[in-house]
Amino acid sequence: MHDGSLTERRKAATRLDIARTAAALFVERGLRATRAEDIARAAGVAPRTFYRYFATKEEAIAPLLAVGARQWVEAVRDAPADLPVPDALRHAAARSLAPAPGDTAAAESLEWVRSLLRMGALSPALQSVWNDACHDADATLAVVLAARAGLPDGAGSLEIRLIAGVAGAAVRAAVETWAADDAPATGPQGPAALAERCLLAASDVLGGR
């Protein structure tokens, strides 16, 4: 069991390393000019290894987007238990969508996301990867919200799905709006501040539990 867990962690680490390499190359060279073989070479893996993990070059960034989405959901999970859901969601957005002072890695990751989302506007394949990441995050958020409400088996309920979907859409709108502009990652036009505005606008639904 231990060896299996270690193997899975190594696979996940390899996938994420390839994803970061792909994102860097897409930003540096552009999506069209970057081949899957270029990503594999830069990541230090064989092309057959790349294709063992990803079917296309666009799919290679999926783990990177998933990490960002998971940070948002985990921040909701870790929000103080006594916070009402709307407050917990805003708390999580503030914690996960704004880089801490001096956190250059988080700031760089957000800039990669901005560049990738801009590319996605011109690439249906890349847009599909983003859509899948958002959908998966919404599904996980529903599980987290159900647990916070004391309904561990209620993630499939209409109310929980609605709250998770609206919250996810609010955060997605904020990130996409920020990505389409040139505002810094912090401040009133950053993704965290925009997410708070969107979540406040959706408070009638989010305050349902």
PyMOL commands that set and color helices and strands:
alter all, ss='L'
color gray80, all
select helices_A, chain A and resi 2-29+36-43+47-53+58-78+85-96+104-120+124-148+158-180+191-201+203-206
alter helices_A, ss='H'
color red, helices_A
deselect
rebuild
show_as cartoon
